[in-house]
Amino acid sequence: MIHEFGWAADDWERLGQGTLIGHLLECAGQLCGGYFADPGVKDVPDLARLGFPYADVTADGHAEFGKLPDTGGRLDAATCKEQLLYEILDPGAYLQADVVADFRQARITETGVDRVAVRGGSGRPRPDTLKVSISYEDGYVGEGQISYAGPGAVARGELALDVIRDRLRLTRADVTDLRFELIGVNAVDRRERQGAGEPAEVRARVAGRATTRAAADRIGAEVEALYTNGPSGGGGVTRSVRNVLAVASTLIDRALVTPRVHIEVA
C-alpha cells in the first residue's frame, strides 16, 4: 500500500489503517471461517473448500474484504472480529516495525454476502526498537505414549503413569519438567472432572526435558516396558526423542539495523 499509493513513511494514520488491513489478510483462511467453526454454535459451510480473502483498498486506506465466489467458508462481521483480536495484546498499541497501530476505533460492517468493509485503524510514531528473535539449542524432549481401552481404562492409565513416575525416580533418570497426562481426560483441561462419563479409552502420555539424547530416551523406554511390566491391556506404544531449538526474543536499537534485499536468480 505504501508503494501503490505513495503513502509517506510517517503518515501514521494511514499506516495504522494499512496495518489493520494487513493484520486481517495475514489470517488467510481464518478470516473466512477457518479456526472459527464450532458445529451448532458457529457453523461454517463447505470447510473442506475454504476460500481465502482479498481486500479492495483505496488510497485513503478504506478496505472492503471478499473471497472468491463458489468457495467454501464464510466471511462476515463475526469472522473478522475474531481475527481482529487474534494475537493482539493491546488493541490500542499494536507494536509494529512501521507504526504503533491503534485498533480501538476499528469498525467492521457487512456490505453484502461475503463482503465486509473495515475502517477506523489509526497509529502513532513507530517504536525506536525492533524485535529480534534468536534461536539456540536447548536440550532434548523425550516422550512415550500407550493406550488403554475398555472397562477401567482410566484407572489402568493412571496406574501406568504412577509406574513411570516411580520408575524414573528409582532409576534416577536425569530428566526434568516431566508431564504425566491422560489424553482425553486431563492433557489440556486439567480441571477436576465433574459428572463426566467414564471414557472408553485413554492414551497415557509422559514427556520431559533432558540435556542429553540418551537421558531423554529413558522416558520412552520406560513407557515401552509397560507392555510386560505394567497394567493389563496396554497397546499402541510410541516413543520419540527430539532436540529442542528454542527461541528467545529481545529488542535492538533500530539504528543498528540496516535492511538489505538479496535476490537470487536460479
N, C-alpha and C positions, 0 to 999 in steps of 0.2 A: 504494500500500500504506500509506503514511503517512496518507492521507486515509481509506481504508477501515477500517483497523484502529486508528487513533488512536495510532500509534507516536510517541514523543517524538523531537524533533529531535536529542537527544543519546543515543538508545538505539543506541549504536554497534554492538552485536552484531546487532540486527535490521536495522539499516541496511546492514551489511555483507552479510548474507544476502539482503536485498532487492536490493542492487546485483548480487550474483551472479545472481539470477533475471533482472533487467533486462538484464544483460550477455548472457545466453544468448538471451533473447527478441529482443534487438536484432539478432541474427544472422539472424532471419527464416528464409527458405528454406534458408540454410546449415545450420541445426540439423536439418533434415530431409533432408540429403543433397546439397544444392546446394553446389558447390565442393568436394565430397568425392569425387565419382565418379572412379574410375580403373579402367576395364574390366579384368576378370580379377584385380584386386587388391582393389578396394573397389567392388563392384557396387551400383548404385542402381536399383531398378525404376521404370519409368514416369516418368523425369525430366521429360518434357515436361508432366506434370500434377502437378508438385511441390506438395506440401502445405505449409502454414505452421503453425508451432507456437503453442500456447496453454499457459498454466500455471494449474493449480488451486492456489491459495495459501491457507494457513491463517494464523491470527493470529500464530502463533509463527514464521512465515517458512518453514515446510516447503512445498515445491512439488513437484507432480507434473506433468510435461510430457506433452503429447499432440498429436496432429494429427487433423484431421477424417477419418472413415472414407472409404474409396473415393478417397482422394487418393494421388498418386504419392509416391515418395521413401521414406526410411526414417528412423526416429527411434529411436536406441539409444545405448548407452553410448559407442560409438566416435564417432558424430557429435557427441555432446555434449562429449566430452573434447577433440576437436579445437577446437571453438568456445570451450570454457572457456579455452584457452591463446591463442586468437586475439587479436592486438593487445595482449597483456599483457607489459609489460617486466619487472615484478617481481610475481609472484603473491602475495607477502607484503605488498605495499604498492601497491595499485592506487589511484592518486590520483583522487578524485572531489570534486565541489563539496560533497557532503553528508557524506562519510566517506572515510577511508583504508581501503579494503576489503582483507581478507586471505582469499585463496582456498586457502591451503595445506592446510587440513583439509577441503576440499570432498569430498563423497562422492556418486558417481553410481551408481544402482542401477536396473537394468531390472526393472520390476514387471509387465510384460505386453507384448503386441505393440504397438509404437509408444507405449509408456508408460515414462517414466523419472522416477525420484524423485531430487531434488537437495537436499542439505542440507550443513551444515558451514561455510558462509560466516560470517565474523566481521569486526570492524572496530575501528578506533581513531579518536580525535577527528579531525575534518575539518581540512584544511590552513588556514593563515592567509592564503594567497594563492589567487587564482583565475587560470586560464589565459585569456588573451585573444589572439585571432588578428587580425592587421591585414593588410589587402590593399593592394597597391601595384603600380603599373605598372613592369614590369621588362624593357622592350625587346621584341624580336621573335624568333621562331624561323622560320627558312626551311628548307624540306625539298624534296627531289626523289627520285623513285624510278623505276627502269627494270628490266624483266625480261629475262632471257636463258634460253633453253631449248635442249635437245638436247645433243649431244656437245660437251664443252669448255665447258659453261655456267659452271662455277665459274671457270675461267681467264679467260673473257671478262668475267665480273662483276668479278673482281679487277682486270683491266686497266682497266675502266671507272672503278673507284674511284681507281686511280692517276692516270688522266687528270684527273678532277675535282680531286683533291688538288693536282696541278701547276697546273691552270688557275686555281684560287683563289689560289695563291701567286704565279703570274706576273702576274695582273691586280691583285694587291694588294687583294683583296676585304676589306672591313672586317668580318670575321666571326670569331667565337671559339667555343670549346667544340665544335669540329667532331667529328662521329661518322661514320665510314665503315664500313658493315657489309653483309654479305650475309645477308638474311633467310633462315632455314633452315640457315645454316651457322654464323654467329658473332654474330648480332644479340642473342641472350640469353645463351647459354652460350659464353663466349669462350675456353674451354679448347681446347688444340690437338686437332684431330680425330685419333683413333687407330683405324685399322681400319674406319672407316665407309665405306660405299659412296659413290660419286660421285653427288650429287643430279642429277636430270634437269632441274631448273630452279632458278633462284635469282632473287632480287629485290635489286638493289643499291639501297642507301638512303644518302643523305647528308643530314645535318641539322646546323644550327649556330645560334648566337645572334648577334644584331646589335642595335645601338642604333637603327637606322632601318629602316623597311619596305623602302626601296629596296635597302639593303645585304643584307637578308635574302633578297630576291627573286633576288639573284645566284646563290644556290645552285641553286634550281630551274631557272633559265635555263641554267646550265652543264650540268645533267643533261639537259635537253631537247635541248641541242645535240649530245648523244651520238647522236641519230638519224642524223646525217650525218657527225659528226666523231669517232665512237668505234668500238668493236668491232662486228663484224657481228652481225646478228640481234637487236638490241635492240628492245623494244616495250613498249607499255602505260605510257608515261611519265605520272606525276602530279607536280604541283608545287604548293606552297602556302606561304603566309606567315600566321602568326597572332601576335597580340600576346599577351604573357605577363602574366597577372595573378597575381603571386606572393603568397605568404602568409608572414608572419613571426609566430611565436608567442612570447609572453613572459608574465610573471607580474605581477599587480597586487594591491595590498593589498585584502583582502576588504572592509575598512571603507570603501573608496572607491566601492563598487558598491551601488546602490540598485535592486533588482529592481522592475519595473513590468510590468503586463499591460494592453494596449490591445486592446479587441475592437471590430472594425468590423462593422457590420450592413449588408448590401447593400440 
